[in-house]
Amino acid sequence: MTQRHTIILLQPTQNRATRTFIDYQSVPDAMDGICGLFEKRLKDANPNLRNITYDISDLYKYIDALTDMSALVFNPTILAYAPFDRSWIKQQAFERLKALARD
C-alpha cells in the first residue's frame, strides 16, 4: 500500500470553511505531511524554542483534536479510492515514525 496516491481530508476547527485536503504520492509521504503539519503547529506555538521534541502520544493528541481527519488511498484493484479513518491514520503515522527511527 506504500506507493498509492493518498488524499488527506482534514477540518482543523468546527468552522466548515477550514475544511481542506492535501494529496500525496504515497501513504508514507502523507504521514510525513501530517507530522510536518503537527511540527509547524508546535513551532508556531513555541517560536523561541530552537529544538522541539515530541512523542507519538503528542501526535495522537493533535490528530484527535482536529474536528475531522480521514484519508482516501487509491486502490488499483478497484480503480477507486478507499476511505480510512483517524485511527488508521494514527497507526500509519506510528509505523512511519518507527520506520524512520530504524533508518
One Martini backbone bead per residue (centre of mass of N, CA, C, O) as a GRO file, in nm:
protein
  103
    1MET     BB    1   0.050   0.067  -0.002
    2THR     BB    2   0.285   0.286  -0.029
    3GLN     BB    3   0.234   0.373  -0.362
    4ARG     BB    4  -0.037   0.535  -0.296
    5HIS     BB    5  -0.246   0.753  -0.352
    6THR     BB    6  -0.305   1.032  -0.116
    7ILE     BB    7  -0.580   1.170   0.074
    8ILE     BB    8  -0.613   1.439   0.298
    9LEU     BB    9  -0.872   1.502   0.523
   10LEU     BB   10  -0.944   1.828   0.678
   11GLN     BB   11  -1.064   1.973   1.005
   12PRO     BB   12  -0.955   2.177   1.249
   13THR     BB   13  -1.240   2.306   1.287
   14GLN     BB   14  -1.577   2.383   1.313
   15ASN     BB   15  -1.523   2.537   1.068
   16ARG     BB   16  -1.606   2.461   0.745
   17ALA     BB   17  -1.384   2.651   0.605
   18THR     BB   18  -1.136   2.450   0.707
   19ARG     BB   19  -1.165   2.270   0.487
   20THR     BB   20  -0.937   2.019   0.349
   21PHE     BB   21  -0.668   1.915   0.122
   22ILE     BB   22  -0.406   1.661   0.073
   23ASP     BB   23  -0.174   1.542  -0.159
   24TYR     BB   24  -0.009   1.221  -0.223
   25GLN     BB   25   0.195   0.962  -0.351
   26SER     BB   26   0.187   0.838  -0.049
   27VAL     BB   27   0.158   0.724   0.261
   28PRO     BB   28   0.431   0.821   0.378
   29ASP     BB   29   0.399   1.110   0.276
   30ALA     BB   30   0.143   1.168   0.442
   31MET     BB   31   0.274   1.124   0.721
   32ASP     BB   32   0.484   1.344   0.687
   33GLY     BB   33   0.276   1.571   0.653
   34ILE     BB   34   0.140   1.546   0.928
   35CYS     BB   35   0.395   1.594   1.093
   36GLY     BB   36   0.448   1.874   0.970
   37LEU     BB   37   0.193   2.009   1.079
   38PHE     BB   38   0.260   1.961   1.375
   39GLU     BB   39   0.537   2.102   1.380
   40LYS     BB   40   0.430   2.377   1.301
   41ARG     BB   41   0.250   2.414   1.545
   42LEU     BB   42   0.481   2.398   1.753
   43LYS     BB   43   0.644   2.641   1.642
   44ASP     BB   44   0.417   2.852   1.669
   45ALA     BB   45   0.385   2.800   1.991
   46ASN     BB   46   0.735   2.792   1.995
   47PRO     BB   47   0.941   3.033   1.878
   48ASN     BB   48   1.196   3.012   2.100
   49LEU     BB   49   1.247   2.725   2.014
   50ARG     BB   50   1.485   2.531   1.862
   51ASN     BB   51   1.402   2.253   1.997
   52ILE     BB   52   1.158   2.005   1.911
   53THR     BB   53   0.978   1.764   2.094
   54TYR     BB   54   0.813   1.439   2.043
   55ASP     BB   55   0.554   1.210   2.073
   56ILE     BB   56   0.306   1.001   1.981
   57SER     BB   57   0.095   1.120   2.180
   58ASP     BB   58   0.106   1.407   2.065
   59LEU     BB   59   0.012   1.336   1.782
   60TYR     BB   60  -0.257   1.209   1.865
   61LYS     BB   61  -0.375   1.466   1.996
   62TYR     BB   62  -0.377   1.631   1.741
   63ILE     BB   63  -0.559   1.448   1.572
   64ASP     BB   64  -0.799   1.446   1.784
   65ALA     BB   65  -0.840   1.772   1.779
   66LEU     BB   66  -0.954   1.747   1.525
   67THR     BB   67  -1.252   1.753   1.384
   68ASP     BB   68  -1.124   1.624   1.108
   69MET     BB   69  -0.996   1.298   0.976
   70SER     BB   70  -0.890   1.157   0.660
   71ALA     BB   71  -0.853   0.892   0.410
   72LEU     BB   72  -0.749   0.845   0.064
   73VAL     BB   73  -0.679   0.535  -0.109
   74PHE     BB   74  -0.555   0.400  -0.374
   75ASN     BB   75  -0.711   0.126  -0.562
   76PRO     BB   76  -0.620  -0.062  -0.835
   77THR     BB   77  -0.831  -0.294  -0.833
   78ILE     BB   78  -1.092  -0.070  -0.836
   79LEU     BB   79  -1.034   0.223  -0.925
   80ALA     BB   80  -1.024   0.352  -0.622
   81TYR     BB   81  -1.105   0.505  -0.323
   82ALA     BB   82  -1.016   0.438   0.008
   83PRO     BB   83  -1.134   0.466   0.324
   84PHE     BB   84  -0.994   0.628   0.623
   85ASP     BB   85  -0.940   0.671   0.948
   86ARG     BB   86  -0.794   0.803   1.224
   87SER     BB   87  -0.679   0.533   1.334
   88TRP     BB   88  -0.522   0.463   1.079
   89ILE     BB   89  -0.344   0.712   1.075
   90LYS     BB   90  -0.206   0.657   1.347
   91GLN     BB   91  -0.082   0.386   1.265
   92GLN     BB   92   0.080   0.492   1.019
   93ALA     BB   93   0.247   0.699   1.176
   94PHE     BB   94   0.383   0.499   1.360
   95GLU     BB   95   0.518   0.327   1.138
   96ARG     BB   96   0.681   0.559   1.016
   97LEU     BB   97   0.844   0.642   1.268
   98LYS     BB   98   0.968   0.365   1.311
   99ALA     BB   99   1.118   0.353   1.038
  100LEU     BB  100   1.286   0.613   1.080
  101ALA     BB  101   1.435   0.513   1.342
  102ARG     BB  102   1.591   0.277   1.186
  103ASP     BB  103   1.759   0.467   0.974
   0.00000   0.00000   0.00000
